[in-house]
Amino acid sequence: MKILIIDSQFFVRAGLIQVLTSFSDQLAIYEAPSFDIAQEYLRHQNDYNLIFLDMDIPDAEIRPTLQTLKKMAPSSHIVLFSWPRPLSEVRQALSNGVRSYLPKDASAEEAKQAIRILLQNDRYLPEESRLNDNINRQGSAEHFLSPRQLEIMQLLAQGLSNKEIATILGITEGTIRVHLSAIFKAIKVSNRTEATLWYLLRQKRLVG
């Protein structure tokens, strides 16, 4: 079985690989920390059985990414592999070619059950209670942002420039700009000042 993991975070990829290989040693697993690299893999071979796709991959928007995957790997089973998202976003992804959804905050038992099912090429979706819209839109920043985006917001709120944030996180300024664009869209603001205010207000609400 051939598997492609598209996720920017090394430890996340490593953890997923460890779970996958605990079920079978007959797996050919390819890692792509960006969608550009994933496309290079797909240009050379498109017969992946499973493609795990992070919804927050920094160099791509989810909808055109799914359209590209459908064209380049039409027979692949696409698994949305992401931190918890509102049901509306998950449904939209499912209607655009995603077959399964595995939340990154799944428990050990949930993750093992999901991988077991996926390796049989069956569809996996979490329990209905995990697929609800009970994310409190007035709640903490963690409900809106991925861990990497949250790191960037924490540094942004300290008044650091894109260059300084990139140096601290060990990524490029271009990647920071992509993340900021996604953050602005997610929290419905138009600039750094509004984003910083949004973040600080929510942090104040948490400790107030």
MDTraj code that builds the backbone (N, CA, C; nanometers):
import mdtraj as md
import numpy as np

residues = "MET LYS ILE LEU ILE ILE ASP SER GLN PHE PHE VAL ARG ALA GLY LEU ILE GLN VAL LEU THR SER PHE SER ASP GLN LEU ALA ILE TYR GLU ALA PRO SER PHE ASP ILE ALA GLN GLU TYR LEU ARG HIS GLN ASN ASP TYR ASN LEU ILE PHE LEU ASP MET ASP ILE PRO ASP ALA GLU ILE ARG PRO THR LEU GLN THR LEU LYS LYS MET ALA PRO SER SER HIS ILE VAL LEU PHE SER TRP PRO ARG PRO LEU SER GLU VAL ARG GLN ALA LEU SER ASN GLY VAL ARG SER TYR LEU PRO LYS ASP ALA SER ALA GLU GLU ALA LYS GLN ALA ILE ARG ILE LEU LEU GLN ASN ASP ARG TYR LEU PRO GLU GLU SER ARG LEU ASN ASP ASN ILE ASN ARG GLN GLY SER ALA GLU HIS PHE LEU SER PRO ARG GLN LEU GLU ILE MET GLN LEU LEU ALA GLN GLY LEU SER ASN LYS GLU ILE ALA THR ILE LEU GLY ILE THR GLU GLY THR ILE ARG VAL HIS LEU SER ALA ILE PHE LYS ALA ILE LYS VAL SER ASN ARG THR GLU ALA THR LEU TRP TYR LEU LEU ARG GLN LYS ARG LEU VAL GLY".split()
xyz = np.array([
    [0.0843, -0.1196, 0.0000],
    [0.0000, 0.0000, 0.0000],
    [0.0877, 0.1245, 0.0000],
    [0.0501, 0.2214, -0.0834],
    [0.1254, 0.3467, -0.0932],
    [0.0480, 0.4595, -0.0255],
    [0.1200, 0.5351, 0.0563],
    [0.0567, 0.6407, 0.1352],
    [0.1364, 0.7695, 0.1203],
    [0.0650, 0.8811, 0.1021],
    [0.1277, 1.0126, 0.0965],
    [0.0731, 1.0971, 0.2113],
    [0.1635, 1.1537, 0.2914],
    [0.1243, 1.2397, 0.4034],
    [0.1646, 1.3830, 0.3700],
    [0.0652, 1.4715, 0.3593],
    [0.0907, 1.6128, 0.3287],
    [0.0652, 1.6927, 0.4556],
    [0.1716, 1.7270, 0.5250],
    [0.1600, 1.7978, 0.6530],
    [0.2907, 1.8696, 0.6795],
    [0.2824, 1.9949, 0.7229],
    [0.4032, 2.0753, 0.7399],
    [0.4799, 2.0444, 0.8676],
    [0.4184, 1.9747, 0.9625],
    [0.4801, 1.9540, 1.0933],
    [0.5461, 1.8161, 1.1031],
    [0.6779, 1.8172, 1.1261],
    [0.7544, 1.6925, 1.1290],
    [0.7031, 1.5940, 1.2336],
    [0.6794, 1.6422, 1.3548],
    [0.6402, 1.5510, 1.4618],
    [0.5021, 1.4908, 1.4362],
    [0.4148, 1.5667, 1.3730],
    [0.2834, 1.5131, 1.3379],
    [0.2990, 1.4012, 1.2355],
    [0.3808, 1.4255, 1.1334],
    [0.4041, 1.3218, 1.0325],
    [0.4671, 1.1979, 1.0960],
    [0.5648, 1.2203, 1.1821],
    [0.6346, 1.1086, 1.2465],
    [0.5381, 1.0266, 1.3316],
    [0.4499, 1.0949, 1.4046],
    [0.3534, 1.0232, 1.4877],
    [0.2573, 0.9408, 1.4044],
    [0.2098, 0.9984, 1.2943],
    [0.1183, 0.9256, 1.2062],
    [0.1880, 0.8042, 1.1452],
    [0.3124, 0.8218, 1.1043],
    [0.3878, 0.7100, 1.0457],
    [0.4052, 0.5982, 1.1473],
    [0.4331, 0.6353, 1.2722],
    [0.4501, 0.5331, 1.3758],
    [0.3229, 0.4503, 1.3935],
    [0.2079, 0.5181, 1.3942],
    [0.0812, 0.4444, 1.4087],
    [0.0571, 0.3567, 1.2864],
    [0.0802, 0.4114, 1.1678],
    [0.0582, 0.3344, 1.0450],
    [0.1442, 0.2086, 1.0416],
    [0.2729, 0.2236, 1.0715],
    [0.3639, 0.1094, 1.0613],
    [0.3453, 0.0087, 1.1741],
    [0.2736, 0.0468, 1.2794],
    [0.2445, -0.0498, 1.3859],
    [0.1415, -0.1534, 1.3402],
    [0.0703, -0.1215, 1.2320],
    [-0.0295, -0.2150, 1.1786],
    [0.0244, -0.2990, 1.0642],
    [0.1221, -0.2457, 0.9916],
    [0.1731, -0.3191, 0.8758],
    [0.3132, -0.2706, 0.8406],
    [0.3977, -0.3631, 0.7978],
    [0.5305, -0.3254, 0.7497],
    [0.5351, -0.3320, 0.5969],
    [0.4170, -0.3446, 0.5367],
    [0.4082, -0.3508, 0.3913],
    [0.3564, -0.2184, 0.3356],
    [0.4062, -0.1097, 0.3911],
    [0.3602, 0.0221, 0.3501],
    [0.4752, 0.1017, 0.2893],
    [0.4461, 0.1696, 0.1798],
    [0.5413, 0.2652, 0.1214],
    [0.4869, 0.4042, 0.1536],
    [0.5540, 0.4747, 0.2454],
    [0.5024, 0.6020, 0.2957],
    [0.5914, 0.7162, 0.2475],
    [0.5285, 0.8178, 0.1903],
    [0.5988, 0.9348, 0.1393],
    [0.5534, 1.0576, 0.2191],
    [0.6490, 1.1438, 0.2525],
    [0.6187, 1.2627, 0.3323],
    [0.6362, 1.3896, 0.2488],
    [0.5377, 1.4787, 0.2579],
    [0.5458, 1.6070, 0.1882],
    [0.5156, 1.7188, 0.2877],
    [0.6160, 1.7973, 0.3268],
    [0.5928, 1.9069, 0.4212],
    [0.5257, 2.0283, 0.3579],
    [0.5066, 2.0257, 0.2268],
    [0.4371, 2.1352, 0.1581],
    [0.3590, 2.0755, 0.0413],
    [0.2635, 2.1523, -0.0104],
    [0.1849, 2.1014, -0.1231],
    [0.2672, 2.1008, -0.2510],
    [0.3635, 2.1917, -0.2629],
    [0.4523, 2.1907, -0.3800],
    [0.5264, 2.0577, -0.3897],
    [0.5782, 2.0107, -0.2776],
    [0.6503, 1.8829, -0.2769],
    [0.5533, 1.7685, -0.3056],
    [0.4324, 1.7762, -0.2494],
    [0.3319, 1.6725, -0.2757],
    [0.3033, 1.6618, -0.4252],
    [0.2942, 1.7757, -0.4919],
    [0.2656, 1.7731, -0.6361],
    [0.3800, 1.7104, -0.7147],
    [0.5037, 1.7309, -0.6671],
    [0.6171, 1.6664, -0.7329],
    [0.6047, 1.5140, -0.7239],
    [0.5683, 1.4647, -0.6054],
    [0.5451, 1.3214, -0.5906],
    [0.4361, 1.2749, -0.6873],
    [0.3260, 1.3496, -0.6922],
    [0.2107, 1.3092, -0.7722],
    [0.2388, 1.3145, -0.9219],
    [0.3294, 1.4006, -0.9636],
    [0.3649, 1.4062, -1.1065],
    [0.4373, 1.2794, -1.1497],
    [0.5087, 1.2165, -1.0572],
    [0.5842, 1.0961, -1.0902],
    [0.5028, 0.9687, -1.0686],
    [0.4114, 0.9723, -0.9724],
    [0.3256, 0.8560, -0.9477],
    [0.1988, 0.9029, -0.8773],
    [0.0862, 0.8569, -0.9273],
    [-0.0408, 0.9050, -0.8725],
    [-0.1276, 0.7923, -0.8173],
    [-0.0651, 0.6765, -0.7977],
    [-0.1428, 0.5596, -0.7538],
    [-0.1352, 0.5395, -0.6024],
    [-0.1438, 0.6479, -0.5265],
    [-0.1433, 0.6368, -0.3808],
    [-0.2785, 0.5838, -0.3340],
    [-0.2739, 0.4878, -0.2435],
    [-0.3987, 0.4361, -0.1871],
    [-0.4615, 0.5369, -0.0919],
    [-0.3775, 0.5966, -0.0067],
    [-0.4245, 0.6934, 0.0917],
    [-0.3430, 0.8217, 0.0809],
    [-0.4122, 0.9351, 0.0884],
    [-0.3448, 1.0643, 0.0975],
    [-0.3983, 1.1354, 0.2209],
    [-0.3119, 1.1560, 0.3193],
    [-0.3483, 1.2307, 0.4396],
    [-0.3169, 1.3783, 0.4141],
    [-0.4179, 1.4629, 0.4247],
    [-0.4021, 1.6041, 0.3915],
    [-0.4327, 1.6920, 0.5118],
    [-0.3340, 1.7719, 0.5517],
    [-0.3553, 1.8707, 0.6578],
    [-0.4358, 1.9871, 0.6005],
    [-0.5446, 2.0231, 0.6671],
    [-0.6292, 2.1321, 0.6184],
    [-0.5589, 2.2672, 0.6269],
    [-0.4529, 2.2763, 0.7088],
    [-0.3826, 2.4027, 0.7286],
    [-0.2456, 2.4037, 0.6632],
    [-0.2290, 2.3263, 0.5556],
    [-0.0999, 2.3263, 0.4875],
    [-0.0696, 2.4697, 0.4429],
    [0.0466, 2.5267, 0.4815],
    [0.0683, 2.6717, 0.4677],
    [0.0764, 2.7241, 0.3256],
    [0.1123, 2.6407, 0.2276],
    [0.1309, 2.6944, 0.0921],
    [0.0135, 2.6635, 0.0002],
    [-0.1045, 2.6334, 0.0574],
    [-0.2184, 2.6004, -0.0283],
    [-0.3499, 2.6255, 0.0440],
    [-0.4518, 2.6628, -0.0339],
    [-0.5881, 2.6759, 0.0168],
    [-0.6588, 2.5427, -0.0031],
    [-0.7457, 2.5064, 0.0906],
    [-0.8016, 2.3721, 0.0919],
    [-0.8836, 2.3395, -0.0329],
    [-0.9682, 2.4319, -0.0793],
    [-1.0563, 2.3989, -0.1921],
    [-0.9789, 2.3743, -0.3216],
    [-0.8910, 2.4670, -0.3660],
    [-0.8131, 2.4369, -0.4869],
    [-0.7183, 2.3185, -0.4684],
    [-0.6722, 2.2968, -0.3456],
    [-0.5859, 2.1810, -0.3197],
    [-0.6613, 2.0512, -0.3470],
    [-0.7842, 2.0435, -0.2996],
    [-0.8656, 1.9244, -0.3229],
    [-0.8954, 1.9063, -0.4717],
    [-0.9205, 2.0147, -0.5409],
    [-0.9453, 2.0058, -0.6851],
    [-0.8228, 1.9513, -0.7577],
    [-0.7052, 1.9980, -0.7147],
    [-0.5812, 1.9501, -0.7763],
    [-0.5590, 1.8024, -0.7467],
    [-0.5839, 1.7621, -0.6233],
    [-0.5672, 1.6215, -0.5869],
    [-0.6615, 1.5316, -0.6670],
    [-0.7837, 1.5772, -0.6881],
    [-0.8797, 1.4964, -0.7646],
    [-0.8321, 1.4764, -0.9084],
    [-0.7655, 1.5794, -0.9626],
    [-0.7145, 1.5687, -1.1001],
    [-0.5895, 1.4817, -1.1066],
    [-0.4996, 1.5006, -1.0102],
    [-0.3706, 1.4318, -1.0157],
    [-0.3758, 1.2901, -0.9603],
    [-0.4662, 1.2643, -0.8663],
    [-0.4759, 1.1316, -0.8044],
    [-0.6233, 1.0934, -0.7897],
    [-0.6921, 1.0734, -0.9013],
    [-0.8377, 1.0541, -0.8970],
    [-0.8835, 0.9301, -0.8218],
    [-0.7983, 0.8306, -0.8088],
    [-0.8403, 0.7067, -0.7425],
    [-0.7964, 0.6997, -0.5960],
    [-0.7273, 0.8027, -0.5484],
    [-0.6753, 0.7994, -0.4107],
    [-0.7856, 0.8297, -0.3089],
    [-0.7739, 0.7669, -0.1936],
    [-0.8639, 0.7888, -0.0808],
    [-0.8051, 0.9052, -0.0006],
    [-0.8711, 1.0208, -0.0052],
    [-0.8194, 1.1399, 0.0623],
    [-0.8747, 1.1465, 0.2040],
    [-0.7826, 1.1607, 0.2994],
    [-0.8185, 1.1696, 0.4404],
    [-0.7854, 1.3094, 0.4900],
    [-0.8860, 1.3822, 0.5345],
    [-0.8624, 1.5118, 0.5962],
    [-0.8027, 1.4871, 0.7345],
    [-0.6806, 1.5349, 0.7551],
    [-0.6067, 1.5099, 0.8785],
    [-0.5774, 1.6454, 0.9404],
    [-0.6609, 1.6875, 1.0335],
    [-0.6570, 1.8260, 1.0777],
    [-0.6962, 1.8392, 1.2229],
    [-0.6624, 1.9540, 1.2811],
    [-0.7140, 1.9873, 1.4125],
    [-0.8640, 2.0094, 1.3994],
    [-0.9406, 1.9953, 1.5077],
    [-1.0874, 2.0039, 1.4987],
    [-1.1346, 2.1294, 1.4259],
    [-1.2297, 2.1095, 1.3359],
    [-1.2853, 2.2186, 1.2569],
    [-1.4365, 2.2220, 1.2731],
    [-1.4990, 2.3371, 1.2448],
    [-1.6455, 2.3430, 1.2462],
    [-1.7040, 2.2413, 1.1479],
    [-1.8187, 2.1891, 1.1811],
    [-1.8835, 2.0889, 1.0974],
    [-1.9020, 2.1393, 0.9552],
    [-1.9327, 2.2678, 0.9399],
    [-1.9550, 2.3223, 0.8063],
    [-1.8301, 2.3076, 0.7183],
    [-1.7110, 2.3275, 0.7765],
    [-1.5872, 2.3142, 0.6998],
    [-1.5598, 2.1691, 0.6647],
    [-1.5866, 2.0797, 0.7589],
    [-1.5668, 1.9371, 0.7322],
    [-1.6613, 1.8908, 0.6218],
    [-1.7871, 1.9333, 0.6297],
    [-1.8849, 1.8953, 0.5272],
    [-1.8430, 1.9462, 0.3901],
    [-1.7923, 2.0688, 0.3864],
    [-1.7487, 2.1256, 0.2593],
    [-1.6345, 2.0431, 0.2005],
    [-1.5402, 2.0030, 0.2855],
    [-1.4289, 1.9203, 0.2385],
    [-1.4794, 1.7852, 0.1887],
    [-1.5746, 1.7261, 0.2612],
    [-1.6301, 1.5971, 0.2207],
    [-1.7022, 1.6066, 0.0868],
    [-1.7617, 1.7218, 0.0603],
    [-1.8327, 1.7395, -0.0668],
    [-1.7379, 1.7728, -0.1810],
    [-1.6103, 1.7958, -0.1475],
    [-1.5113, 1.8299, -0.2506],
    [-1.4055, 1.7221, -0.2693],
    [-1.4387, 1.6001, -0.2346],
    [-1.3483, 1.4893, -0.2654],
    [-1.2871, 1.4173, -0.1475],
    [-1.2979, 1.4746, -0.0268],
    [-1.2464, 1.4050, 0.0912],
    [-1.3389, 1.2888, 0.1255],
    [-1.2804, 1.1727, 0.1555],
    [-1.3625, 1.0566, 0.1911],
    [-1.3666, 1.0326, 0.3418],
    [-1.2580, 1.0678, 0.4112],
    [-1.2498, 1.0393, 0.5545],
    [-1.1959, 1.1612, 0.6284],
    [-1.2192, 1.1626, 0.7584],
    [-1.1740, 1.2743, 0.8426],
    [-1.1192, 1.2188, 0.9726],
    [-0.9909, 1.2471, 0.9986],
    [-0.9253, 1.2039, 1.1216],
    [-0.8751, 1.3260, 1.1960],
    [-0.9408, 1.3655, 1.3057],
    [-0.8944, 1.4821, 1.3827],
    [-0.7594, 1.4537, 1.4488],
    [-0.6731, 1.5538, 1.4514],
    [-0.5407, 1.5358, 1.5103],
    [-0.5446, 1.5214, 1.6620],
    [-0.6545, 1.5609, 1.7236],
    [-0.6626, 1.5461, 1.8686],
    [-0.7330, 1.4165, 1.9089],
    [-0.7424, 1.3222, 1.8158],
    [-0.8035, 1.1930, 1.8473],
    [-0.7256, 1.1237, 1.9582],
    [-0.7967, 1.0490, 2.0410],
    [-0.7301, 0.9709, 2.1452],
    [-0.6531, 0.8565, 2.0800],
    [-0.5685, 0.7904, 2.1588],
    [-0.4911, 0.6779, 2.1063],
    [-0.5826, 0.5701, 2.0496],
    [-0.6900, 0.5387, 2.1210],
    [-0.7823, 0.4350, 2.0751],
    [-0.8541, 0.4773, 1.9478],
    [-0.8976, 0.6053, 1.9435],
    [-0.9648, 0.6548, 1.8234],
    [-0.8711, 0.6499, 1.7031],
    [-0.7469, 0.6924, 1.7245],
    [-0.6507, 0.6945, 1.6146],
    [-0.6232, 0.5535, 1.5623],
    [-0.6052, 0.4593, 1.6535],
    [-0.5782, 0.3213, 1.6115],
    [-0.6966, 0.2625, 1.5361],
    [-0.8166, 0.2891, 1.5860],
    [-0.9361, 0.2399, 1.5177],
    [-0.9457, 0.3002, 1.3774],
    [-0.9190, 0.4322, 1.3677],
    [-0.9260, 0.4994, 1.2383],
    [-0.8250, 0.4419, 1.1401],
    [-0.7005, 0.4240, 1.1850],
    [-0.5957, 0.3722, 1.0959],
    [-0.6281, 0.2296, 1.0523],
    [-0.6778, 0.1498, 1.1433],
    [-0.7170, 0.0123, 1.1089],
    [-0.8200, 0.0120, 0.9968],
    [-0.9193, 0.0996, 1.0091],
    [-1.0251, 0.1097, 0.9085],
    [-0.9702, 0.1620, 0.7761],
    [-0.8873, 0.2659, 0.7832],
    [-0.8343, 0.3269, 0.6618],
    [-0.7424, 0.2323, 0.5844],
    [-0.6649, 0.1518, 0.6564],
    [-0.5757, 0.0569, 0.5892],
    [-0.6527, -0.0545, 0.5199],
    [-0.7793, -0.0694, 0.5543],
    [-0.8672, -0.1624, 0.4825],
    [-0.9396, -0.0921, 0.3676],
    [-0.9014, 0.0342, 0.3462],
    [-0.9606, 0.1199, 0.2428],
    [-1.1085, 0.1466, 0.2669],
    [-1.1492, 0.1414, 0.3914],
    [-1.2846, 0.1787, 0.4283],
    [-1.2866, 0.3234, 0.4738],
    [-1.4030, 0.3824, 0.4690],
    [-1.4182, 0.5226, 0.5075],
    [-1.4214, 0.5363, 0.6598],
    [-1.3562, 0.6432, 0.7107],
    [-1.3610, 0.6686, 0.8545],
    [-1.4078, 0.8110, 0.8809],
    [-1.5059, 0.8236, 0.9709],
    [-1.5494, 0.9520, 1.0243],
    [-1.5624, 0.9372, 1.1743],
    [-1.5316, 1.0411, 1.2512],
    [-1.5432, 1.0322, 1.3979],
    [-1.6881, 1.0106, 1.4400],
    [-1.7043, 0.9805, 1.5678],
    [-1.8390, 0.9689, 1.6236],
    [-1.9139, 1.1006, 1.6035],
    [-2.0455, 1.0915, 1.5955],
    [-2.1279, 1.2094, 1.5701],
    [-2.1015, 1.3209, 1.6714],
    [-2.0726, 1.2822, 1.7952],
    [-2.0484, 1.3826, 1.8992],
    [-1.9235, 1.4652, 1.8708],
    [-1.8312, 1.4098, 1.7895],
    [-1.7091, 1.4831, 1.7543],
    [-1.7312, 1.5728, 1.6334],
    [-1.8429, 1.5499, 1.5629],
    [-1.8727, 1.6270, 1.4436],
    [-1.9875, 1.7226, 1.4715],
    [-1.9650, 1.8168, 1.5564],
    [-2.0709, 1.9125, 1.5863],
    [-2.0173, 2.0537, 1.5762],
    [-2.1086, 2.1456, 1.5852],
    [-2.0711, 2.2862, 1.5729],
    [-2.0664, 2.3550, 1.7077],
    [-2.0255, 2.2822, 1.8098],
    [-2.0230, 2.3400, 1.9434],
    [-1.8947, 2.4169, 1.9727],
    [-1.8213, 2.4503, 1.8696],
    [-1.7034, 2.5344, 1.8904],
    [-1.7524, 2.6743, 1.9262],
    [-1.7138, 2.7206, 2.0402],
    [-1.7601, 2.8494, 2.0897],
    [-1.6891, 2.9626, 2.0166],
    [-1.7622, 3.0318, 1.9342],
    [-1.7024, 3.1381, 1.8536],
    [-1.6566, 3.2567, 1.9370],
    [-1.6943, 3.2577, 2.0633],
    [-1.6447, 3.3628, 2.1516],
    [-1.5353, 3.3093, 2.2431],
    [-1.4878, 3.1912, 2.2151],
    [-1.3934, 3.1244, 2.3029],
    [-1.2493, 3.1581, 2.2730],
    [-1.1609, 3.0688, 2.3105],
    [-1.0179, 3.0959, 2.3017],
    [-0.9671, 3.0882, 2.1590],
    [-0.8488, 3.1417, 2.1379],
    [-0.7896, 3.1412, 2.0049],
    [-0.7643, 3.0008, 1.9550],
    [-0.7423, 2.9058, 2.0461],
    [-0.7150, 2.7687, 2.0056],
    [-0.8292, 2.7087, 1.9255],
    [-0.9509, 2.7598, 1.9423],
    [-1.0648, 2.7078, 1.8686],
    [-1.0620, 2.7495, 1.7223],
    [-0.9879, 2.8553, 1.6919],
    [-0.9867, 2.9092, 1.5577],
    [-0.8597, 2.8727, 1.4813],
    [-0.7489, 2.8589, 1.5519],
    [-0.6195, 2.8515, 1.4872],
    [-0.5498, 2.7184, 1.5108],
    [-0.4693, 2.6786, 1.4117],
    [-0.3866, 2.5603, 1.4281],
    [-0.2730, 2.5926, 1.5249],
    [-0.2030, 2.4924, 1.5782],
    [-0.0916, 2.5200, 1.6699],
    [0.0146, 2.6132, 1.6105],
    [0.0489, 2.5956, 1.4829],
    [0.1487, 2.6824, 1.4201],
    [0.0954, 2.8253, 1.4072],
    [-0.0315, 2.8388, 1.3672],
    [-0.0906, 2.9717, 1.3566],
    [-0.0971, 3.0398, 1.4930],
    [-0.1235, 2.9607, 1.5957],
    [-0.1288, 3.0158, 1.7308],
    [0.0090, 3.0653, 1.7733],
    [0.1131, 2.9905, 1.7401],
    [0.2502, 3.0362, 1.7698],
    [0.2768, 3.1711, 1.7040],
    [0.2364, 3.1826, 1.5779],
    [0.2584, 3.3067, 1.5041],
    [0.1814, 3.4218, 1.5678],
    [0.0567, 3.3961, 1.6082],
    [-0.0233, 3.5005, 1.6719],
    [0.0384, 3.5457, 1.8040],
    [0.0918, 3.4516, 1.8804],
    [0.1554, 3.4866, 2.0076],
    [0.2734, 3.5797, 1.9846],
    [0.3511, 3.5533, 1.8799],
    [0.4672, 3.6370, 1.8491],
    [0.4236, 3.7694, 1.7865],
    [0.3202, 3.7640, 1.7044],
    [0.2672, 3.8861, 1.6440],
    [0.2186, 3.9823, 1.7515],
    [0.1529, 3.9265, 1.8533],
    [0.0997, 4.0083, 1.9623],
    [0.2106, 4.0743, 2.0445],
    [0.3333, 4.0218, 2.0312],
    [0.4478, 4.0823, 2.1003],
    [0.5107, 4.1945, 2.0175],
    [0.4515, 4.2227, 1.9016],
    [0.4998, 4.3311, 1.8167],
    [0.6146, 4.2942, 1.7261],
    [0.6392, 4.1629, 1.7060],
    [0.7514, 4.1204, 1.6227],
    [0.7169, 4.1306, 1.4743],
    [0.8173, 4.1536, 1.3930],
    [0.7992, 4.1620, 1.2481],
    [0.7938, 4.0213, 1.1881],
    [0.7521, 4.0134, 1.0606],
    [0.7508, 3.8841, 0.9920],
    [0.8890, 3.8199, 0.9922],
    [0.9921, 3.9010, 0.9692],
    [1.1290, 3.8491, 0.9655],
    [1.1696, 3.7912, 1.1006],
    [1.1357, 3.8618, 1.2075],
    [1.1703, 3.8143, 1.3422],
    [1.0938, 3.6863, 1.3764],
    [0.9659, 3.6803, 1.3396],
    [0.8859, 3.5597, 1.3658],
    [0.9423, 3.4417, 1.2870],
    [0.9785, 3.4665, 1.1604],
    [1.0338, 3.3603, 1.0760],
    [1.1635, 3.3052, 1.1356],
    [1.2480, 3.3953, 1.1864],
    [1.3752, 3.3524, 1.2463],
    [1.3513, 3.2665, 1.3699],
    [1.2594, 3.3089, 1.4548],
    [1.2302, 3.2342, 1.5779],
    [1.1741, 3.0954, 1.5472],
    [1.0849, 3.0871, 1.4481],
    [1.0181, 2.9603, 1.4167],
    [1.0957, 2.8743, 1.3174],
    [1.2004, 2.9317, 1.2583],
    [1.2813, 2.8546, 1.1645],
    [1.2135, 2.8281, 1.0323],
    [1.1285, 2.9216, 0.9875],
    [1.0622, 2.9088, 0.8590],
    [1.0832, 3.0381, 0.7807],
    [1.0375, 3.0427, 0.6555],
    [1.0630, 3.1593, 0.5718],
    [0.9596, 3.2690, 0.5944],
    [0.9973, 3.3909, 0.5548],
    [0.9018, 3.5019, 0.5638],
    [0.7811, 3.4764, 0.4745],
    [0.8040, 3.4114, 0.3607],
    [0.6934, 3.3795, 0.2712],
    [0.5915, 3.2888, 0.3377],
    [0.6414, 3.1919, 0.4137],
    [0.5508, 3.1018, 0.4857],
    [0.4737, 3.1779, 0.5929],
    [0.5399, 3.2716, 0.6586],
    [0.4716, 3.3548, 0.7588],
    [0.3585, 3.4327, 0.6926],
    [0.3853, 3.4896, 0.5752],
    [0.2817, 3.5671, 0.5052],
    [0.1627, 3.4792, 0.4685],
    [0.1908, 3.3558, 0.4257],
    [0.0825, 3.2629, 0.3912],
    [-0.0011, 3.2320, 0.5152],
    [0.0671, 3.2062, 0.6264],
    [-0.0033, 3.1774, 0.7519],
    [-0.0887, 3.2967, 0.7957],
    [-0.0310, 3.4168, 0.7869],
    [-0.1056, 3.5356, 0.8294],
    [-0.2300, 3.5553, 0.7442],
    [-0.2177, 3.5303, 0.6145],
    [-0.3339, 3.5420, 0.5268],
    [-0.4438, 3.4455, 0.5698],
    [-0.4039, 3.3211, 0.6038],
    [-0.5007, 3.2214, 0.6488],
    [-0.5614, 3.2605, 0.7836],
    [-0.4785, 3.3172, 0.8716],
    [-0.5268, 3.3614, 1.0033],
    [-0.6300, 3.4728, 0.9873],
    [-0.5974, 3.5728, 0.9048],
    [-0.6896, 3.6853, 0.8842],
    [-0.8244, 3.6353, 0.8322],
    [-0.8172, 3.5392, 0.7403],
    [-0.9404, 3.4843, 0.6836],
    [-1.0194, 3.4080, 0.7896],
    [-0.9488, 3.3302, 0.8723],
    [-1.0163, 3.2460, 0.9724],
    [-1.0862, 3.3289, 1.0789],
    [-1.0228, 3.4388, 1.1200],
    [-1.0806, 3.5175, 1.2305],
    [-1.1518, 3.6431, 1.1813],
    [-1.1575, 3.6559, 1.0445],
    [-1.2346, 3.7635, 0.9814],
    [-1.1837, 3.9031, 1.0201],
    [-1.0539, 3.9231, 1.0015],
    [-0.9942, 4.0562, 1.0175],
    [-0.9164, 4.0872, 0.8904],
    [-0.8712, 4.2119, 0.8765],
    [-0.8067, 4.2514, 0.7514],
    [-0.6604, 4.2928, 0.7651],
    [-0.6103, 4.3032, 0.8894],
    [-0.4707, 4.3438, 0.9042],
    [-0.4127, 4.2964, 1.0373],
    [-0.2829, 4.3238, 1.0551],
    [-0.2104, 4.2762, 1.1743],
    [-0.2646, 4.3404, 1.3020],
    [-0.2986, 4.4686, 1.2941],
    [-0.3478, 4.5377, 1.4138],
    [-0.4775, 4.4750, 1.4629],
    [-0.5714, 4.4503, 1.3692],
    [-0.6987, 4.3896, 1.4069],
    [-0.6777, 4.2473, 1.4596],
    [-0.5843, 4.1743, 1.3976],
    [-0.5567, 4.0376, 1.4414],
    [-0.4992, 4.0370, 1.5835],
    [-0.4076, 4.1285, 1.6090],
    [-0.3477, 4.1374, 1.7427],
    [-0.4539, 4.1715, 1.8471],
    [-0.5420, 4.2665, 1.8145],
    [-0.6491, 4.3045, 1.9064],
    [-0.7418, 4.1856, 1.9329],
    [-0.7767, 4.1134, 1.8268],
    [-0.8620, 3.9939, 1.8392],
    [-0.7996, 3.8933, 1.9361],
    [-0.6700, 3.8697, 1.9161],
    [-0.6000, 3.7710, 1.9992],
    [-0.5933, 3.8163, 2.1460],
    [-0.5568, 3.9415, 2.1674],
    [-0.5413, 3.9913, 2.3056],
    [-0.6740, 3.9948, 2.3799],
    [-0.7820, 4.0299, 2.3102],
    [-0.9129, 4.0298, 2.3741],
    [-0.9536, 3.8908, 2.4200],
    [-0.9240, 3.7914, 2.3373],
    [-0.9592, 3.6537, 2.3751],
    [-0.8721, 3.6010, 2.4886],
    [-0.7453, 3.6390, 2.4882],
    [-0.6588, 3.5984, 2.5989],
    [-0.7038, 3.6636, 2.7290],
    [-0.7453, 3.7886, 2.7196],
    [-0.7954, 3.8586, 2.8392],
    [-0.9221, 3.7916, 2.8921],
    [-1.0087, 3.7477, 2.7978],
    [-1.1331, 3.6819, 2.8396],
    [-1.1031, 3.5513, 2.9118],
    [-0.9963, 3.4830, 2.8703],
    [-0.9614, 3.3545, 2.9323],
    [-0.9141, 3.3720, 3.0766],
    [-0.8391, 3.4799, 3.1012],
    [-0.7801, 3.4978, 3.2343],
    [-0.8610, 3.5932, 3.3210],
    [-0.9614, 3.6584, 3.2623],
    [-1.0391, 3.7565, 3.3352],
    [-1.1431, 3.6954, 3.4264],
])
top = md.Topology()
chain = top.add_chain()
for i, resn in enumerate(residues, 1):
    res = top.add_residue(resn, chain, resSeq=i)
    for name in ("N", "CA", "C"):
        top.add_atom(name, md.element.get_by_symbol(name[0]), res)
traj = md.Trajectory(xyz[None], top)
